[in-house]
Every structure is written in structure tokens, then in C-alpha cells.
Amino acid sequence: MWHCLVIEDDYENARYIANGLNELRHDAVVCGNGADGMRRASEQQWDIIILDRMLPGNIDGLSILSTLRALGNKTPVLVLSALSGVDERVRGLKSGGDDYLTKPFAFSELVARIEALIRRAGTDETVKQMRVGDLKLDLINRKVERGGKLINLQPREYRLLVHMMQNAGNVVTRTMLLESVWDYRFDPQSNVIDVQISRLRRKIDSGFQTQLIHTVWGEGYVLSEQGRVTEPDSAPS
């Protein structure tokens, strides 16, 4: 069970998020303004903070982020905002945000991003290798092998594979891949993800009986020996 703090002044949006998380049997607490959110964030331990970028009053989302990080608080923070510009996303990340999700959003993507942030926060920093089936990735030497065969990847392909292995068994959406691997937002109609996934699939799966990279139509991709393992619950955005 996750302990989630939702700092959001929009009552309907806050209720939508909290109800969805509670239905998944997580604990979600809502604060409707920056002052209350800052107090609850600093007084209690949370697995994730879901923070609206624009809050009324003198304490907005970026102020909360900067203050928490200055105090040494390392709780993962997912920033929500209607501001989709690259500059705004960069400001949110530089202020201490761990991820940035633009409104409106699908609840399934919110859950997937929370899962990724909590998993990342709980990862042992001494981990040097990741493995899915007979696919092995050496993070220290940046070496990829499958079935003992060395696989040469381009830098972007390597980053794409790292992100997919970090989320092995879970669907990663096109938006998540664009923002995590390319660091900024492309035209949603761009086929850059399809091209890179196709190249990576040829290198990872070609010549092997078990396919590891799978397409989840209408949602994204999953890296797994069994195909789609988990299915994030969805709700209308």
C-alpha cells in the first residue's frame, strides 16, 4: 500500500485522484492549498507526493518543491500541471520534481508513473546489473548481453532499454518514453518511438525464440518474458 499526499486545489481533480488511489487500496490524503500541503509533507512520511504546479496563495508548487529539497526531504514528487511548455517542465524538474505530468491525463498513466517513481526510490543504489530472462544489462560497463551474446546498442537505444528494464513487466506509454529518454515533448504524431522500438526489437529479439519487447496496442510497450504482466487500472481523464 502506498501512502500518498495529494496537494491539489481543484476539488474535482483531487477527488478523482484520491478516489482512484483509494479504490486500488492505497492511502491518499488531500490538501487543498500550499500551506497545508507543505505542513503535511514535512511532518509525515509519504511514499509519493502528487503536487499541483499552480496553487492559490503565496505557496505554489515550485515553492513547496524547493523548500522540501532544501530540508533534505527526498520523497518522490510527481508534478501535475496544465502548463505543457518545455520551459515549464524544466522549471518543475529543476525545482526538485521527479516527474511531470500534464493535465488532462489518464488515471492509468498517473498510476504507472507513481509505480515507476516509487520503484526507483526503493532501488538499491548498489545495483550494478538488471536482468529480464536471458537479457542482462551491466550498468557499470554499459554492456548488454542476451543468451551470452553481446549486443551493441546506440546511446539512445541503450537509454530506451534501461528505462524499459527499470519498468519490466509494466506498460510504458509513448509519453513516458519520450519524456524519460528524450527529455522533452515531441509532436504526439511523431513516429520516433516506433522507429527506435523497432530498431531495439531487432537487436534484442532477432534470432531468439522468446520475444521480450511487446506492443500493447493503444497504450505503449512492455518488456517481459510473458508479454503484458500487469495492467494499470484506467479511468477517464
N, C-alpha and C positions, 0 to 999 in steps of 0.2 A: 504494500500500500504506500502511495506517495502522500506526503504532507505538502500541500500546495497553497501558496499565498497568491491570491489574485488581486492586483491593485488596478482597479478599473472604475472610472466614474460613470460610465454608461451602464445603467442598471440592467437593461435587457441583455447587453453583451456579457456582462459579468454573470448574470443568472444562467445564460446559455452555457458558458464555460464551466461554471461551478456545478450545475446540474449534470452536465455531461460527465465530468470527472467523478462526481458522487455516484452516478449510475455504474461507473466502472469500478466502484468500491474504493475510490481514493478519497482522501480527506481534503476538501477545498474550503478555504476561508477567504471571504471577500472584504476588501477595504475600498471605500468609495472615494477617498481623497488621498493626497500625497502625505499629509501629516500622519494620519492613522496608519497608512501603509509603511511609512518609514519607521514608526514606532514598533509595529508588529514584526517587520523584517529584522530589526536589530535586537528585539527582545526574545525571539523564539528561533528554534532551529527548523529549517524548511528543506525539503528535497528540491524544490523548484519555486522560483518566483516568476509569475506571469505579470508583466508590467506594461501598462498603457503608457505610450510615449507622451501623450498630451493629457495633462491633468489640470484641473482648475486650481487657482490659488498660486501661492509663491513656490510651492514644492512640486515641480513637474517630474516626469520620469527620469530625465537625464540627471537632475539634482539628486534623486534617490540613488541612482546608479553610482554616481561619483562619490557620494557620501559612504555608501556601503563598501566600495572598494578601498576608500581611504581608511576605513575602520578595519580593514583586513578580512571582511566578510567575503567568502568565496562561493556562496550559494549560486548555482547556475541561474541566470536570468534570461528569460525569453521576452524580448521587447515586442509589443504589439503596436502598430501604428497605421493610420490612414495615409501617412506620408510615405510614398513609394520611391521618391527620388534617391539616386545613388548617394548624394551628399548627406541626406538624412540618415540613410542606413549606416554610412561610415561614421557619422557622429554618434549614433547609438552604440555601435560596436566599440568605438574608441573610448566611450564613456564607461565601458565595462560590461556591456551586454554580451552574452554568449551566442545569441542568435536573434534574428529579426524577422518577424512575420507580418506581412502587410494585410490589412483589412480590405475587403472581407476575405475570410478564409474558411476552408472546410475543417470541421472538427477532427476528421481523421488525420489531416496534416498536422494540426496542433498537437495531437497525441503522439504522432510519430516523432515530431521534433522534441517534445518533452522526453520521450523514451531515449532518444539519442543523447540529449544533454545529461540526463541522469546517469546513463551508462558511461558516458565519457568522464563524468565527475568521479565515478566509482572505480574507474580503471586504474589498476596498479601502474604507477609511473615507471616501474622497473621492467614492465613487459617489453620484450625485445622482438617477439615474433607473434604473428597471427596465423591461424590455420583454419581452413574450411575443407573438410575431406582431405584429399591428397594435394591441395593447393596450400603452399606455405609462403608467407611473406616475412622477410627479415627486415625489420625496421631500422636496424643499425647500419647494415651494409646495403640497404635498398635493393635487396635481391629477391627475385620471385622465382619459385620453382613449382612445378606440378609433376607428380609422379617421378621426382628426381631429375626432371628435365628443366634446365634453366630457360626462363622466358625473359626476353629483352623487351622492356616497355619504354615508351617515350615518357618524359616528365608528366605530361597531362594524363596519360593513361595510368601511370603509377598512382597519382593523386586520386584518380577516379576509383581505382581498385582499393586503395587504402580506405576511402570513405565507405565503399560497399562492404568491405570486410569488417569494418567497425560496426556496421549495421546488419551483419549477416543474419538472414532469416526474416528480416523485416523489409517491407516495401519502402524504397526511397523514391520520392517523386522527382519529376523533372526539375521543379523549382528548387528542391533541396539540393540536387546535384549542381545546378547552375550556380547557386549561391555559395555552396561549400567548396566546389572545385574551381570555379571560375572567379569567385569573389565579387561578382556583380551580376546585375539582371540583364538577360538577353531578351530580345523580342520573343514572346511566347511561341510564335510560329517558326522560330529558328529550328533547324534540324541538327544543330551542333551536337546535342546529346545523342541523337540517334546514330550519327556518324561515329562518334567516339565509342559508344557502346558496341557498335558493330565491329569496329577495329579491335576493341578489347576482347570481345567474344571470340573472334577468330584466333587470337593468340592464346586465350585461356582454355577454350573448349575444343578447338580443332584437333582431331586425332584422338580424342578421349571419349569413351563410351558414355560416361555420366556428364551431362551438361550442368554447369554451375550457375551461369547467368541466365535468368529468366525474365521475360517481359510479362508484366501484369497489365493487361490492356486497359487503358483509360486511367491508370494510376501511376505506373512507373516501372521500376525494375527491382529484382530481388536476387541476392547471391545466396545460394543454398544448394545442398545436395538433393533436397526433396522438392525444390521449387518453392512455392509460396508456403511458408510455415506459419506466420502469424498474419492475421487480418485485422488492421486497426478498425475499431468501430467508427462509423461515419454518421454525420448529422448534417442537415442542410446549413449552408453558410448564410 
